[in-house]
Amino acid sequence: MSYQVRSIRADEWPAARRLRLTALQDPVAHLAFLETYEQAMARPDAFWQERAVGAAEGATGRQQIIAEGPDGEWVGTLTVLIEEAGSTDWAGFPVERKQGHVVGVFVKADCRGIGLTEVLFAAGLDWAWAQGVERVRLIVHEENTRAQAFYRKIGFVPSGVIVPLSAASGEKELEFVLDSDTD
């Protein structure tokens, strides 16, 4: 595989923005992301700059990992957020232990099935474990069976936690976890 997998640099916010917009145009984006293409397009450059700075190489609260092709094109990404014990997560649930939370997983369609997602996850997990987390988790839409199958394949298991997206829609997301002693 001739891809470089690495953390982003703060000045690479335009590339991070482009890849996020591409991800939001994927046919399953409505199941995978809690944001629409239109919402992301409306965000000012300052938002993207701040987002990149906070997730760049050397940051400790979150890290965005990308896969870069031999031509320099970014073809995949994931971000790991650190959630501290005693805090509350994005859905309002208490965080009981220091954990990583994988979000924003995306690989361009023409690069899927070649092992790139596994390599992205390995880099993200290595970073999370180095931050001293006890486990890594992710939240996946109940209907995103392709993603669920992949997460199971690399060792994540359902925790039993269900996150309702909205009372009106009735849609749910499922928490999958990987404990540090199983990696």
Long-range contacts (C-beta under 8 A, 24 or more apart in sequence): 1-114, 1-115, 1-116, 1-119, 2-69, 2-70, 3-67, 3-68, 3-69, 3-70, 3-75, 3-76, 3-111, 3-116, 3-119, 4-67, 4-68, 5-65, 5-66, 5-67, 5-68, 5-116, 5-119, 5-120, 5-123, 6-57, 6-65, 6-66, 6-68, 6-123, 7-55, 7-56, 7-57, 7-58, 7-63, 7-64, 7-65, 7-66, 7-127, 8-52, 8-55, 8-56, 8-57, 8-64, 8-65, 8-66, 9-52, 9-56, 9-57, 10-49, 10-52, 10-53, 10-56, 11-52, 12-52, 12-56, 13-45, 13-48, 13-49, 13-51, 13-52, 13-53, 14-48, 15-66, 15-74, 16-48, 16-51, 16-52, 16-64, 16-66, 16-74, 16-77, 17-48, 18-74, 19-66, 19-74, 19-77, 19-106, 20-77, 20-104, 22-106, 22-108, 23-77, 23-104, 23-106, 26-106, 26-109, 28-144, 28-146, 31-141, 31-143, 31-144, 31-147, 32-105, 32-106, 32-141, 32-144, 32-147, 33-104, 55-79, 60-131, 63-124, 63-127, 64-104, 65-120, 65-123, 65-124, 65-127, 66-120, 67-107, 67-111, 67-116, 67-119, 67-120, 69-111, 75-107, 75-108, 75-110, 75-111, 75-116, 76-106, 76-107, 76-108, 76-111, 76-116, 76-117, 76-120, 77-104, 77-105, 77-106, 77-107, 77-120, 78-102, 78-103, 78-104, 78-105, 78-106, 78-120, 78-121, 78-124, 79-103, 79-104, 79-124, 80-124, 80-125, 80-127, 80-128, 80-136, 82-128, 82-131, 82-133, 91-139, 91-163, 93-161, 93-163, 97-134, 97-135, 98-131, 98-132, 98-133, 98-134, 99-133, 99-134, 99-135, 99-136, 99-137, 100-124, 100-125, 100-128, 100-131, 100-133, 100-135, 100-136, 100-137, 101-136, 101-137, 101-138, 101-139, 102-136, 102-137, 102-138, 103-138, 103-139, 105-138, 105-147, 117-150, 118-154, 121-154, 125-178, 125-183, 129-180, 129-183, 133-180, 134-179, 134-180, 135-177, 135-178, 135-179, 135-180, 136-177, 136-178, 137-175, 137-176, 137-177, 137-178, 138-175, 138-176, 139-163, 139-173, 139-174, 139-175, 139-176, 140-173, 140-174, 140-176, 141-165, 141-171, 141-172, 141-173, 141-174, 142-171, 142-172, 142-173, 142-174, 143-171, 148-174, 148-176, 151-176, 152-176, 154-178, 155-182, 155-183
